Amino acid sequence: MSAQQTENKQSEIEVTAADLPLHCPTPAMLLWNAHPRVFLPIEKSGQALCPYCGTHYTLKGGAGAAHH
């Protein structure tokens, strides 16, 4: 994810193990138009969908990438 803030309009975001635990909105998203923070279980399937905004997250390296 980029270090600069982005609007909460991205529908596809790739995250890495360093971004876990995953929550939406992410720190890179603008907070003024954000929904409540929700933690998303991405570790097992490698994918997660935010129930609030519909953003689809994909774990780089797929399921199990979070394990060292």
N, C-alpha and C positions, 0 to 999 in steps of 0.2 A: 504494500500500500504506500502511496506517496505521503510525504510529510506535510504537504500543503492541504488546507481544508478544501473539501469538495461539497457541492450541494448534495442533498440526500435524494438524488434522482438517478443514481447509477443502479442499473438492474442486475449487473453481474460484477462481482468483486472477487478477485483471487487473493487468498490470504495464505500465510505461511505458519509454520509451527510457532514462530516467534510472536505471532499475533494472538495466540491462545492464552487464556480462555477467550473465545470469541463472543463479542456482544455487539448488538446493533442498537443505536448508532455507534459507529466506530469513532475513535478519537479524531480521525481525519475529517469527519463529517461536521457540517455546520450545526451548532446546537440550537440556534434560534428557531429552527423549523423541525426539530427532532421529536420523535415519539419517546415514550419511556424506555429506559434501557432494558433490554431483554438479552439474556445469555442464550446462545445457540449451540446445541450439541452437534459438532461437526466431525469430531474425532473418529467415530465409528464408520460413518458412511462416506466421509470426504466431501459432503455437500450439506448445506443448510439453507432454509428459506425463512426470512424474517416474517412473522405473522402480522406485523404492523405495516411495513412499507413494501413488502414483497421483494426486497433485495435478495438475490440469489448469491450465496457465498460458495466458493469452491476452494478446497484445501489443496495447495500446490503439493504435488507428490501423492495425492489421493489419501484414502483412508489408511490410518496407521502411520502417517507421516509425522504425527506428533510424538511418537515414541522414540526414545533415544537409543 
